[in-house]
Each structure stands twice: as C-alpha cells, then as structure tokens.
Amino acid sequence: MISAKVSQTINVDLSPADAKEVAIKYICAVFDWKTSYSIRPDEKTGEDWVFHKTTVYSSHSFDTEFRLRMATDRDKIVYQFLQEMQKT
C-alpha cells in the first residue's frame, strides 16, 4: 500500500447563520452537550439538573423530558453560552 501525506489550504465562505450552526455543533461535541438539553431546578430540592427533551413514538407521538444528570458548573456555562448564541 502506498500512502502520502498532503497538506492543502482550503478557503470556505460561510454565511453568519452557517458559521453559528458550525460553532454550536462544535461546542456540543466538545462539551458533551445536545441542543435538546436544558437546565432547570428540581421542584423539591432546588438543585439544578440537566434534562433531555425527546419525542416518544407509539400509536401517538409525544414529547417528554427526563432527568439526565445533576448540572455541573460546566453544564451551566455551556447552556448559558448556547442560549445566548441562539438568541441572535
């Protein structure tokens, strides 16, 4: 087998909307986050939890949320940052 290493510069023009989408996907990949996640306090304890919103399909489809994990400071920062990015 013959292999070669090649380097090349590629220029890509992205619209602001496309650049934002790429940035959001990258941040989610790096920080183990999904855009379907949210953070909110537990009704009884007041502790912040990460919730995952998903659609369940059966004879009828419906949206549901389940507790994924207790929110860390890192989760809170990522969530707040992504919320701000999605506003603009």
N, C-alpha and C positions, 0 to 999 in steps of 0.2 A: 504494500500500500504506500502510495506517495501522498504526503501531506505538506502543506505550505502555510505559512503564516503571512497574512496580507493585512495591511492597515490602509484605511482609506477614510478621507473626510467626507461626510455626507451632510448636506445642509437641508434642513426641513423647515418649512414655514408653517406655523400653526396659528390659527385664529385664537383670540383670547379665550373663547369658550373651550376650544380643544386643549389649549395649554392648561386650563384649570382642571379639565377632566383627567388629563395625564397626571397632573400633580396629585389630585385626590386619589387616584388609583395607586400611585407610588406610595403615598403616605399610608394608605390602608394596608398595603403589602408589607411595608417595613414595620409597622406598629401592630400587626395582628388585629386589624380592625375591619369592620364591614360597614357600609353605608346604611345597613338595616339595623345597626346597633343604636341604642340610646342609653342615657344615664338618667336615673331618677331615684329619689329616696324611697326606701321601704316605708310603707304606711305605718308600721308598728314601731320600728327601731329608729327610723330616720337616717339609717346608713345608706350611702349611695351604692346602687347596683347597676351593672350593665345588663340591659335587656335586649333580646334579639327578636325582632318582628319577622314573622314568616307567614306564608299562606299555606293553609292545610286544605288538601283536596280530597273530597269524598263524594257523596251524592250532591253535596253543595260545597262550595269553597268559601273559606272564611279566613280572616287574618287573626293571628294570635301572637302574643308576646310571652316569652318565658325568660326567667332569670338565668343569666349565663354565668356571671361571676360577680364578686364584690368589686366595685370600681376602685382602681388604684389611682394614685395621683397622675400617673402617666396616661391612664384611660381618660381622666377628666381633661387633661391638657389637649389630647388628640381630639376628643369630642368637641371641645370648645373651639379649637382651631378649625375643624371641618365645618362646624356650624357657621362660623364667620365667613369661610370661603364660599359656602353655598348661598349666602345672602346676596353676594354681589353678582 
